[in-house]
Amino acid sequence: MDLTQKQKSIFDGLLLSDAGLELPPRGVNARFNMTSKHLSFVEAAKSALAVFSWAETDERDIFDKRTKKIYHSCRIRSHVDQWLTEQYRRWYPNGKKIVPK
């Protein structure tokens, strides 16, 4: 997968915040995921990283029993990819997220 330097910077920036990579227990390749309360933010991230194949954006309201409030949540998830698996190994060397050098 060929990402531009700008796309790589966006990708790393999102991972520095709340985005993440997941490698399913029996899976071969990893996927990217990100959640935000703002649909426009997740859609902008999806657009900036259009090189990935994306699943449908998931948008829902979630009731929090602790606060008794409803929170809006938007989630994007990519399809699995070998490049994301390489990034998973870079960001999660021991299965825990650690900022690479």
N, C-alpha and C positions, 0 to 999 in steps of 0.2 A: 504494500500500500504506500502510495507516495503522498505525503503531507508536505505542504509548504512550511517554511520556517514559521510563518505567522500562525498557521494551524497548529503546529507543535507547541507554540507559545500559549495559544488559547487552551489547548488540551491540558498542558501542565498547570496553567492558571486555574482551570476548573478543578483539577485534582488537588491543588493546594487549598481550595475551599471545600465545599461539601460534596463534590462529585466523587465517584469511586469506580473501581473495577471489581468485578466478581468473577471468580473461576468456579463454576459448578463442581461439586465433589467428584462427579463421574465425567465431567466435561473435559474436552481436549483444549478448547480455546476460551478466552475471557470475553466479557462484554463490559461496556461502559454504561453507567447509570447516574442519573442526577435528578434531584427533586428540588422544587422551589414552589413558593406560593404564587409566583407570577408566571403566567403562561407565556407572556412575551419574552421573558428571560430564557426559558427552556427552548422556545422556538428559535431564538437568536443563536443559542449554542448549537442547536441542531443544524441550523443553516450554515453557521461558520465551519462546522465539521461535516459538511455534506458528503465528504469522501466516504463516510461510514454508511452502512446500510442500517436503517432505523426501523424499529417496531413503532406501532401507533403510539402517539402521546396519550398518556393516561391522566385524566383530570377528574378529581373527586373532592368531595367535602368529607372531612373526618371529624367525628365527635370525640373530644378528649374528656374522659371521665373525671380526670383530676381537676381540670379547670372549668368543666361544664360548658365549654365553648366549642364551636364548630370552626375548623380551620380548613382553608382551601389548599389543595395540594396538586401540583402538576409534576408528572414524572416522565422522563425520556429514558429509553433503554436501546442500546444498539443491538444488532445481531452479533453473534460471536465472530471473532476474527483473529488470525494468527498474530497480526501486528499488536493487537490489544493484549494478547498473551505475553508478548515480549515486554510490553509496558507494565503488565501486572508483575512480572518478575523484577522489573526495575523499581517499582513503587512498593511492592509487598514482598521483599526478599525472604522474609520468614513468616509469611501469612499475615503480617500486621503492617499497616500503612506507615511507611517511613519516607520522608522527603529525600529524594536522591540528590547527590552533589551536582 
